[in-house]
Amino acid sequence: MFRTLFLITFILLLFADLYIYIFFIKKKTTKKILRFLWFLPSIILVLGIISFFISGFKADRVDIIITIYIAIILPKIFFTIISSFDIPLRRLFKWKIYPFTLIALLTAIITEAIIIYGSIWGKTNLHVNNIELFSPKIPTAFDDYKIVQISDLHLGNLKNGKPFIEKLVNITNAQDPDIVVVTGDLVNHYASELIGYENILSGIKAKDGIYSVLGNHDYGLYNNWENEKEKKKNFEDLILGQKNMGWTLLNNENIILQRDNESIAIIGVENSGNHPFPEYGDLLKAMKGTENTDFKILLSHDPSHWRREVLDSDIDLMLAGHTHGAQFSIGNFSLASYAYPEWKGLYTEKNKSLYVNPGIGSVGIPFRFGSWPEITVIILKKDK
């Protein structure tokens, strides 16, 4: 898949470089060395990526090369597409001012600025989002109950991430949560990604405990294991790692919290996603024994589960992650919305609610803009 993507983007890069060379560089200088220098960054980058294909990818470096690749190719593509609208103005109307070229240049500069900001600062720009959730079904004893949700840490993709995770833990604890929930994708591939973070993450404190579920990455599905035994051992180590941190992993299970003869159920399912994401969730099994609880909260990593099954159940609130908000959004626009109708934030339908947390970590490239790393604070409010 990565090779196919590289081939497509390489063709786009080649076209953009030739277009800019013919219409701009060639007209601005006759010096061959300066003309050659225009192509040099692209040549070095492409050779670097080809060397990755030959020698094999190293996980600790591939995200850096992808980021640089995008930082070079994306502004050029945008510039090429937008400025090309000036061609008929030049050829047919002999315009001396090229408005689309000016717009293209501004767009390329803004694009480059966003990539640089999102790659250096945006990926650790932690936000706290406070949500008040009103429902007449919330028990009086749980009025003002505070839930803190974090999701999609992807620890394996963090580089020197301990200060960032320490900040995450400190901010989480500062919310004085009644309960903390972690909605999947703790790691990217390996249980060993927890090494060095266990003592930090075990510092998360909540009155009623920390509860987690598994996301698609937690199963080690995107790694070429030598055998099934090795894959199983990795999975078991991840489960043990969460237990050692004092977290309660809910694999198609639930726990009932009691206050003054009133109750809420915290229900957790294994990953339940649309193809190609795994479907291991068993909602009926997970809900067993919660029939008499006053308010039901479901932890399910993939928000697509909401429409496929949860809306037709008696779950009151579902908490999900998975989408990352595509790690990029401007206002209410994100590419994630094309894949997920519910991609970030609070959604309500049929007197049920879904909150999609955009996550903490990143996949693909270490970048976030707009869809900042988020700690969600949900305060339950009895609607009288």
N, C-alpha and C positions, 0 to 999 in steps of 0.2 A: 504493500500500500504506500509506504513512504517513497519507494522508488518511482512509483507511478506519479505521485504528487510532485516529486522532484523533476521528473521529465516534463510535466505540464508547465510548471513554474519556470523551468529553464528555457522553454520555448518562448514564454511570455517575456522573460528577462532579455533574451536575445533580440526579440522583436523591439522591445522598448529601447534597448541600447542602440540598435541600428537606426530607429526612428529619430531619437534625440541627436545622434551623430550626424545624420543626413540633414536634418532641418535646422540644427542649432550649432553643434560643435564645429562642423566642417565650414560653416559660414563665418565663424568667429575667429578661426586661426588657420594658418597654412603650415604651421610647424608640425612635422610628423610626430615628434616626441610628445607634444601636448595632445594630439589626436589619439595616440596610443594610450596615454595615461587615462583617458576617459574609460577605456575598456578594462584597465588593469584591476580595479577592485572586483569586478564581476569574474574575471579570469581566475584570480586568486581564490575567491570564494567557491567557484565551481570545482576547481582542482581540490580544494579542501574537502568538499562534500564527497567527491569521487574517491578520495583517499579513505574516507569513512566506509564507503561501500566495500573497498578492497580489504581494509584491515579489520573491519568489524566495528560496530558502534560501541562507544563507551558512554554509559548512562550519565556519568558525571560531566560529560563534555558536549553531548549531542544537543542538549537544550540551548547551550550557548551558541553553537554554530547555526542552529535554526533561527534564533533571535537575530543574529547578525544578517543572516540570509533575508529574513523578512524586512529588516531595517533598510536593506539595500534595494530589494526588488519592489516592495509595495509603493513607496513614493514614486519610483520610476513608472510603474504601471498606471497609477492615477494621473501622473503628469501626461503620459502618452495619450490616454483615453480623452482627457478633457481638452488638451491643447489641439488635438486633431480636428476639433470643430472649427478651428481657425483656417484650416486648409482651403475650404471653398471661399472664405472671405478673402484670402490672399489671391487665389487663382482667378475667381470670377469677378470680384468687386474691387480688387487691387487696394484693399484696406492697408493703411500704414500702421494702424494700432490693432493689436491682437488681444482682445479682451479675454478670450478663453485661455490663452497662454498665461496671462497674469493670474487668472483664477486657478489654473493648473499649478503654477509655481507656489501660490499661497497654500493650496491643498497639500502639495508635496511637503512643504515646510511644516504644516500642522501635523500631518501624518507622522513625519519623522520625530517631531516633538512628543507626540503621544506615545510612540514606541519607546523612546528613550525614558520618558517619565514612568510609564507603566512597567518597564523592565528593571528600573533602578529603585524607584520609590513606591510606585503604585502597588506592587506585589506584597508589600508589608504595611500598607496604609490601613490599619485595622479600624473598623467602624463598629460602633454599638448602635443597634437599631431597636428601639423600644416600641413594643406593640401592646395595646390593650385589647384583649379579646372578650367581647361581651356575649353571654349566652344565658338564658333562663335555666338551663340544665346544670350550670355550675353549682355545686353544693355550697351552701352558706359557709361551711367550715373551710372551704377552699377559695373563698372570695379574697382577692389580692394575692393569690398563690403565684409565685414567681418561678417561671421556667426559663433556664438559659440554654439555648441551642447553639452548638458548634457542629461543623460538618466538613468533610472532605479536606482533611489536613494534608494528605499525600506527603507524608514525612520524607519519603525517599527523594522527592524533588526539591527539598529544601537544601540550600547550600549554606553551611555555617548558621543553621537556623535556631540554635539554642536561645540566643537573646530574644528572637521573635516569639518562640513558644513560651518563654518565661513571661514576656509581655502579655501574651494571650491568657496565660493562667492568672496573672495578677489582675487583669481587667475582668476576667470571668469571676474571680473571687470577690472583687470590689462590688459586684452587683448584688451580693448577699443572696444567692439563689436558694430557693427551696429545693430545687432539683436541677441537675444538669443532664442534658441528653446530647449524645454524639451520633449523628445520623449517617455513619458509614464512610468508607474510603479513608480509614486511618492511615494506611500505607499505600504505596503505589504498586509494589510487587511482592516484597519480602518482609517477613516478620522481623528480620534482623534490622530493618529500618527503625525499629523502636529503640535500638541500642543507643544509649546516651540521652534519650528523651523520657525513659520510664520514670526516673526520679522527679523530673519536672512535671510531667502530666499527672503523676500521682498526687501532686500538690493541689489539684482542683478539689474544692470543698463545697459541699451542698448538704443542707439539713437532712434531706431524704435520699441522698446518694447520687451516684453518677450511673447512667444507663446508656447503653450503646447498641447499635445494630451493625450489620455488615453491609458494605457496598460492593459493587462489582469488582473493584480493584483488590479487595481484601482476600479474594479467593485465589490469587496468584494465577489468574487465567491468561495473562498477557506475557508470560515468560515461558521459554522452552526448557521445561524440566527434563532431567535425565531419565526419570521414571516417575510413576504414579506415587510411589512410596515417598520420594523426596517432596513432591507437591503436597501430599497429605501431612507430612511432618511440618512443613512451613505453615500450613493452615492451623494445625494444632498448637504450634508455637505462638501464633498470633492470638489465639483464644486464651492461652495461658498468660501471655503478656498483658492482656487487658485485665485478667483476673488479678495478676500480681500488682497492677496499678490501683486496685480497689474498685474497678468498674464492674458493673453487672451487665454482661452481654445477653441480650434477649434474642435467642434464635428460635423464632416461632413460639415465643413464650410471653408471659405477662407477669406483672406484679401489681398487687392491689394496695393502695395507700389509704389508710383509715384516719379520719379525724372526726371526733364527736359523733360517732355512729353514721357518718357519711363517708363516701369513698369515691376515688377516681382510679381508673385502671390505666397503667402504662403498659402498652402492648407493643411488642417488637417482632417484626418479621425479617427473615433473611431476604436477600435482594430479590425484588420482584420487578423485572423490567421487560420491555418489548425487545424483540430480536434486533441486534445481536447480543443484547445484554441478558445475563442469566435469569432464569425464573426458578428460584428456590423457595420462594415465600409460600407459606401455608397459613392464610389468614384465619380460617376456621379453627385450626389447631391452636394458633396463637391466642385466639379470643376465648378459648374454652375456660369456663369458670368466672367470666366477667359479666355474666348475664344480669346480675343484680346490682352492678355498680352504677353510680349516678352519672358519671361522665367518663368517656373513653377517649384516650389519647393514643394514637398509633404512630410508632416510629417506623418509617419505611423509606429507604434510601432514594428510590426512583419515583419522581412525582407522577409518572405515567400510571402508576398503580392506582392513583386516586380515581381516574375515570374508568379504568378497567374493572375495578372491583369495589373500592372503598365507598364510593358514592351510594352504592346499593346496600351498604351495611349500616349498622347503627353506631359507627365510629363518629365521634363529635369533632375531633381535631386530628389532622394528620400532619406530621412534621417530616420534611424531606430535604434532600440536598441534590447532589449528582450533576446538575446542569452547569454549575459554576457561573451562571449568567453569561456563558461563553467567554468569561474573563474580560469581556468588553461590552459596555453598554453606554448609550447616550440617551438620557431620559428614559422613556419607555421602549426604546429600540434596542434590540440585541438579536444577533443571528440565532441565539438559543430559542427565540420565539418561533422559528420556522420548524424546529424539531419538537418543541414542548409548548403546548398551549399555556401551561402553568410553568414558568421558567424562573421567576424570582418574586418574592413578596407574598402577600396575603391574598387568598382567593376564597370566596364564599359562594356556596350553592347548596340548595336543598337543606338549608339550616345546618350545613356542615362547613368546616373551614379547613383550608390547607395552607401551610406556610412553607415556602421553598427558600431555604437558606442558600446563598450563592457560594458558600464554602470559605475555607481559609487558604488552602494551598492552590497549586496549579498543575495542569497537565499540558504536555506539548511544549510550551514555552513558559519561562518564569515571568509572567506578565499579567497585570490587571489594570484596567482603566474603566471607571464607572461602576463595574461590578466589583467593588472593593472587598477585601477579606472582611467577613462580618461575624460578629457575635450578636445573636438575636436574643432579646429579653422579651418574653411573652408573659404578661400579667393577666391572669384569669379574673374576669369581672362578672359577678352575677348580675344579669340583666333582669331587673325587677318589673 
